[in-house]
């Protein structure tokens, strides 16, 4: 077993879905700069191999690998995770980052059609179903780690949501639904995964330049958040193992941690807490 991450806790085994471009590449570069062992899971083979070559010279103290993986396929992700674990003996951090936009006009906003067209659900398949698969697999392998003697944490899962999951986003309702669904997933898994010493949190970036937008011209009209703020948010979530089920909104030069909505009344709080105590719904 080469580059055994399990025997050297300072060199962490990191998996990044969609890590060959856009925000995922920002994450890949960040973890490579820290000398970690990174595995990129992405469908873009050419970009993935180029990143590996580039980072080998830029950060020779890091280990960067690429595996072609379709996040909408359970088998594809399951195989990739298993191979990473078998090679390095551990998975410590998983960035569930792969995502796509609706690429132009949303299929839900075409209200003047004579006959209704079937909505295009690829955005949900990648952004939500794919993340559910990633989270399930990440939990399985991170749970095998021995808890850190100082923090008690076994590892961390961070999902890339969007502030479009927090606010109305009329131009892309399916994209908004996928990101809101991801936020609901993360908030709901906070307690169960904390119980087994695994962190799960989400990033909700404002407008950052990434590869999922259909045109770079979009950014000319926007207030763009620096990519450094994204890294600040990632570092904050990983550094504090007491943060669970939280959304880190990334905006300007700020990272704002957002917990769930306040309970509307004591009865609602009682019922939802009772569901948790009972363990089923």
N, C-alpha and C positions, 0 to 999 in steps of 0.2 A: 504494500500500500504506500504510494508516494505522497509526499506533502501531507502527512497525516494530521488533519486539523484537530482530531480528538486529543492528541498527545501534546498539542501546543495551543492553549486557549487564547494566546495573544494573536494567533493567526486564525481568524474565523472563516468558516465555510459559508459563503454567501451565494444564494440563488436569486437571480434577477430576471423575471419574465419581461420580455420586451426590452431587454437591456442593450440592444445593438443600435438604438437610435433614440432621438428625442430626450425626454426626461429620464428614460431608462439608461441612456448612455451617460447622462450626468451622474446618475447613481453608480454606474459601473466605474467611471473615472474616480469618483469619490472613494469607493472601497479599495480600488487598486492603489490609490495614493497612500492608503494606510497599510498596504502590504498584505492584504487578505487574499484568500483563495476564492475567486469569483467564477461562477458558472452562469453564462448568459443562455437563457432559453428564448428563442426567437424564430420566426418563420423566415426572416431575411438572411439567407445563408451568406450571400456576398458581403453584406454589412457586418455580419457576425464575425466572419473570418478576418475582415479588415481591422475590426476593433481589437481582436486578439493580437494581430501582428503589430499594430500601432502601440498598444499598451505594453507589449513585451519589451519594446525599446524605451518607452517613456517611464515605465515603472517596473524595472527588472526584478525588484524584490517581491512583487506580487505574482500570483498565479492566476491567469485568466484563460478560461475555456469557453468554447461555444458548442451548444447542442441545438440542432434544429428541432423545434417543438411547436406544435399547434396547440395553444392553450384551450381551445374549444374541444379538444379530444382528451378524454380521461386517460386512454391508453398511452397517448403520446406523453402526457405529463407524468403519469405514473412510472413509465419506463425511464424518463429523464431523471426523476428524483431518486429512483432506486439506483441508477448508475452513479449518481453523485455520491450517495451514501456508501455504496460499495467501494468507491475509489478513495474517498477521503475519511470515511469512518464517522462523519458527523455532518449535520446541517444546523447551523446556528442562527442565521438571519435569512429570512425570505422576503423579498420585495415583490409583492403581487402587483405588478405595474403594467403589464401588457394591456393596451386599450386602443380603441378606434373611435373616431367621431362619426356622425351621420353623413359626412362628406357632402355638404350642400343642403339643399332643401329637404326637410324631413318628410318621410312618407306619411306621417300623421297630420301634417299641416296642409296637405293637398285637398282642400275642402270643396273645390269646384269641379271635381270629376263627375262625369255622367254616371259611371259605375265605379264603386269603391275598389281601389287597388289594395292588394294584400300588403300590410305593413312589412317593411324590411326589418328583420329582427337580428341581423348579424351583430349590431351594436350590443344588444343584450347578451348574445352568445359569447362574445369576446369579453365584454366589460364586467359581466355579472356571473354567468355560468363558468367562464374560465377562472375567475377569481375564487369562486366556491371550490372548484377542483384544486386550485393552488393552496388555499387555506387548509383544506382537508389533508392534503399530502404533507404540507409543512408541519401541521400539528402532529401527524403520525411520526415523522422523523425527529422533530425537535424534542418530542416527549422522551426519546431514548437518551437524551443528554443527562448527565448528572448535574443537578442544580449548582450554580456558582456558589462557592462557600461564603462569599461576601454579600451578594445581592439576592441569592436564592432563586435567580432566574435560570431557566433552561435555554431560553432563546427568545427571539422576537420575530413577529410577522407584521409587516407594514404594507397596507393596501393603498394604492394610488387612486383616490376618489377625485373629487373636484368640488369647487364651490358651487357648481351647477347642481350638485346634489343637496345643497343647503338653501339655495334661493331659486325662485322661478326662472326658468330658462326657456322661454317660448319658442325660440328658433330651433331647438333640438330637444323635444320632449322625451324621445326615447333615450338619448344620451343622458339627460337629466334623471330619468327613471333608473337607468343602470347605475349611476353614481349614488343616487339616493338609496337604492337597494343595497349597494355595497356598504354605505354608512350604517344602515340598519343592521346588516350582517355583523359588522365590526362591533357596534355598540352592544348587540345581543350576545356576542361571544366573549365579551370582556370578562364576565364573571366565571363562566365555565373554564376558560383557558387560564385565568388567574389561579383557579383551584388546582391546576396541574403545573403551575409555575411557568406559564408561557404568556408572553405579552402579545396582544394584538391591538393595533391602532391603525388609523387611517390618516392620509394626507389629503387636504382639500385645497389644492392650489387655485389661486386666481389665474389671470392670464399669464402664462409663461410661453415662450416660444418653444414649440415642439413639432414633431413630425406628423401629428395626427390631423392638423388643420388642412383643409383642401387648398388653401392659398396663403402664402406669406403676406400678401397684401392686407389680410385681416389685421395683422399686428400694427399696421401703420396708423390705425384709428384707435388703438387700445393703449391703456396704461399697463405697461408690461412689468411684471414682478421679476426681479433678478433671480437667476438660478441659484445664487448663493443662499437665498432665503430658503429654498427647498432643502438644501444640504443642512442648513441650520435646524430645520424642523426634524429631519431624519436623525441628526446627532442628538437632539434633545430627547426624542422618544427612546432612542437606544440607551442613552446615558441614565435615564431615570426608570428603573424597573417597577416603580410604583404606579406608573401610568398604564391604565388598562381600559380598553373599550372607548378610547377617546379619539376625537377628530382634531388634527392640527391644521387649522386654516392658515394657508401660506399666502401672505399679501404684503406687498411693498417690501419693507425690510423687517416685517414682524411675523412672529409665529404665535397665533392665538389658539389656545387649547379650548375646545368646545365639548362639554359633556352633553348628555341628552337633555331634552326639554324638561322644564320643571313639571312635576305632577300637577294636574289641574285641580285635584282635591285629594283629601286623605283617603277616600274610598278607592280611588284609582291606584294610589300608591300601595295601599293594602293588598288589592287584588293582584297587582303585578308582582309584588314581593312574595305573595302566597304561591303564585305560579312557580317562582324560583325555588321556594322551599319544598314544594311538592315534587318538582322535577319533571313535570309533564304538563301538556296543555291539550 
